């Protein structure tokens, strides 16, 4: 399918504006990407967005950049990935370049300090919203296992102080085993039917 200039401009401007007006890191931009690409533009479905988010989280580097690369690649291969990564990286690069010129004034400003503290509360609210929305979506599909894993991972990290890398590795193993068992059970059913 041949993409036109409007598509590329929309792809770039979407990631650029999301990156420019999102404060708090990758976990904040993911729900906004979901809203833009799943709900508004209908370029990606809900399950694909969840899968791309999981891959972006498990890949090294900034989650916002990883997610934008995956979305761009999914929509238009290498060209789409290049456009979305530029759209995601340019706003922070421009903003930090301007701030670096006035670093001392920003560092010593009481108002900037209060604004940043206030934004932390907003970031926490957005992350909580994402977790609840994704959990409710999973529960609607009557899938209890991911919710149990989510709760167990939270308890392990927040209460038991288990290393996050260990939690990610264990969740990865559980996910891999789940996929293998699902494929094996579907293969067995197809084999019996034949």
C-alpha positions as CSV (number, residue, x, y, z in Angstrom):
1,X,0.0,0.0,0.0
2,X,1.5,3.3,-1.1
3,X,1.6,6.0,1.6
4,X,1.1,9.6,0.7
5,X,2.7,12.8,2.1
6,X,-0.3,13.4,4.4
7,X,0.2,10.0,6.1
8,X,3.9,10.7,6.8
9,X,3.1,14.2,8.0
10,X,0.4,12.9,10.3
11,X,2.8,10.2,11.6
12,X,5.5,12.7,12.3
13,X,3.3,15.4,13.7
14,X,1.5,12.9,16.0
15,X,4.7,11.6,17.5
16,X,6.2,15.1,17.7
17,X,3.2,16.6,19.5
18,X,3.0,13.6,21.9
19,X,6.6,13.9,22.7
20,X,6.6,17.7,23.0
21,X,3.6,17.9,25.4
22,X,4.2,14.8,27.5
23,X,6.1,15.2,30.7
24,X,7.2,12.3,32.9
25,X,8.8,9.8,30.6
26,X,7.8,6.8,28.6
27,X,5.1,5.4,30.9
28,X,3.2,8.6,30.4
29,X,3.5,8.7,26.6
30,X,2.4,5.1,26.1
31,X,-1.3,5.8,27.0
32,X,-1.3,8.9,24.8
33,X,0.1,6.8,21.9
34,X,-2.6,4.3,22.5
35,X,-5.2,7.0,22.4
36,X,-3.8,8.6,19.3
37,X,-3.0,5.4,17.2
38,X,-5.6,3.0,18.5
39,X,-8.7,5.2,19.3
40,X,-8.3,8.3,17.1
41,X,-6.5,7.1,14.0
42,X,-7.4,3.4,14.2
43,X,-4.0,2.5,12.7
44,X,-3.3,-0.2,15.3
45,X,-5.6,-2.4,17.3
46,X,-5.7,-2.7,21.1
47,X,-3.9,-6.0,21.3
48,X,-1.1,-4.9,19.0
49,X,-0.6,-1.8,21.1
50,X,-0.3,-4.0,24.2
51,X,2.2,-6.2,22.4
52,X,4.3,-3.3,21.2
53,X,4.3,-1.7,24.6
54,X,5.5,-5.0,26.2
55,X,8.3,-5.2,23.6
56,X,9.2,-1.5,24.1
57,X,9.4,-2.0,27.9
58,X,11.7,-5.1,27.6
59,X,14.0,-3.5,25.0
60,X,17.0,-1.5,26.2
61,X,16.7,2.3,25.9
62,X,13.9,4.8,26.5
63,X,10.5,3.3,26.3
64,X,9.0,6.2,24.4
65,X,11.6,6.0,21.7
66,X,11.3,2.2,21.6
67,X,7.5,2.3,21.3
68,X,7.6,5.0,18.6
69,X,10.1,2.9,16.6
70,X,7.9,-0.2,16.8
71,X,4.8,1.7,15.9
72,X,6.5,3.4,13.0
73,X,7.9,0.1,11.8
74,X,4.6,-1.6,12.1
75,X,2.9,1.2,10.1
76,X,5.5,1.6,7.3
77,X,8.7,-0.3,7.8
78,X,12.0,1.4,8.1
79,X,10.7,4.7,6.8
80,X,7.9,4.8,9.3
81,X,10.3,3.9,12.1
82,X,12.7,6.7,11.1
83,X,9.8,9.3,10.9
84,X,8.4,8.3,14.3
85,X,11.8,8.3,16.1
86,X,12.6,11.7,14.7
87,X,9.2,13.0,15.9
88,X,9.8,11.5,19.3
89,X,13.4,12.6,19.8
90,X,13.3,16.2,18.4
91,X,11.1,17.8,21.0
92,X,13.2,16.8,24.1
93,X,16.4,17.6,22.1
94,X,15.1,21.1,21.3
95,X,13.7,21.7,24.8
96,X,16.9,20.5,26.6
97,X,19.1,22.6,24.2
98,X,17.1,25.8,25.2
99,X,17.1,24.9,28.9
100,X,20.8,24.2,28.9
101,X,21.3,27.9,27.9
102,X,19.5,29.0,31.0
103,X,20.4,26.1,33.3
104,X,21.4,28.2,36.3
105,X,18.2,30.2,36.2
106,X,16.1,27.0,36.0
107,X,18.0,25.2,38.7
108,X,17.7,28.0,41.2
109,X,14.0,28.9,40.4
110,X,11.6,28.1,43.3
111,X,8.7,28.2,40.9
112,X,10.2,25.7,38.5
113,X,10.8,23.4,41.5
114,X,7.1,23.6,42.5
115,X,5.9,23.1,38.9
116,X,8.1,19.9,38.6
117,X,6.7,18.6,41.9
118,X,3.2,19.2,40.8
119,X,3.9,17.4,37.5
120,X,5.0,14.3,39.5
121,X,1.5,14.0,40.8
122,X,0.1,14.2,37.3
123,X,2.5,11.6,36.1
124,X,1.5,9.2,38.9
125,X,-2.2,9.7,38.0
126,X,-1.5,8.9,34.3
127,X,0.5,5.8,35.1
128,X,-2.3,4.6,37.5
129,X,-4.9,5.2,34.8
130,X,-2.9,3.1,32.3
131,X,-2.5,0.2,34.7
132,X,-6.2,0.3,35.6
133,X,-7.3,0.6,31.9
134,X,-5.1,-2.3,30.7
135,X,-6.2,-4.4,33.7
136,X,-9.8,-3.8,33.0
137,X,-9.3,-4.6,29.3
138,X,-7.6,-7.9,30.3
139,X,-10.4,-8.8,32.8
140,X,-13.1,-8.1,30.1
141,X,-11.4,-10.9,28.1
142,X,-11.7,-13.2,31.2
143,X,-7.9,-13.6,31.4
144,X,-7.0,-13.8,35.0
145,X,-3.4,-14.9,34.7
146,X,-2.0,-11.5,33.5
147,X,-3.7,-9.8,36.4
148,X,-2.3,-12.2,38.9
149,X,1.2,-11.7,37.4
150,X,0.7,-7.9,37.5
151,X,-0.3,-8.0,41.2
152,X,2.5,-10.4,42.1
153,X,5.1,-8.3,40.3
154,X,3.9,-5.2,42.1
155,X,4.1,-6.8,45.5
156,X,7.6,-8.2,44.7
157,X,8.9,-4.8,43.6
158,X,7.1,-2.5,46.0
159,X,6.8,-4.5,49.2
160,X,9.4,-7.3,49.0
161,X,12.1,-5.1,47.2
162,X,12.9,-7.8,44.7
163,X,15.2,-6.6,41.9
164,X,13.2,-5.4,38.9
165,X,15.5,-7.3,36.5
166,X,14.7,-10.5,38.2
167,X,10.9,-9.8,38.0
168,X,11.2,-9.0,34.3
169,X,13.1,-12.2,33.7
170,X,10.6,-14.3,35.6
171,X,7.7,-12.7,33.8
172,X,9.5,-13.3,30.5
173,X,9.8,-17.0,31.3
174,X,6.1,-17.2,32.4
175,X,5.1,-15.5,29.1
176,X,7.3,-17.8,27.0
177,X,5.9,-20.9,28.8
178,X,2.4,-19.6,28.3
179,X,2.9,-19.1,24.5
180,X,4.5,-22.6,24.2
181,X,1.7,-24.3,26.1
182,X,-0.9,-22.4,24.1
183,X,0.7,-23.4,20.8
184,X,1.1,-27.0,21.9
185,X,-2.6,-27.2,23.0
186,X,-3.7,-25.7,19.7
187,X,-1.4,-27.9,17.7
188,X,-2.7,-31.0,19.6
189,X,-6.3,-30.0,18.8
190,X,-5.5,-29.6,15.1
191,X,-3.6,-32.9,15.1
192,X,-6.5,-34.8,16.7
193,X,-8.9,-33.2,14.2
194,X,-6.8,-34.3,11.3
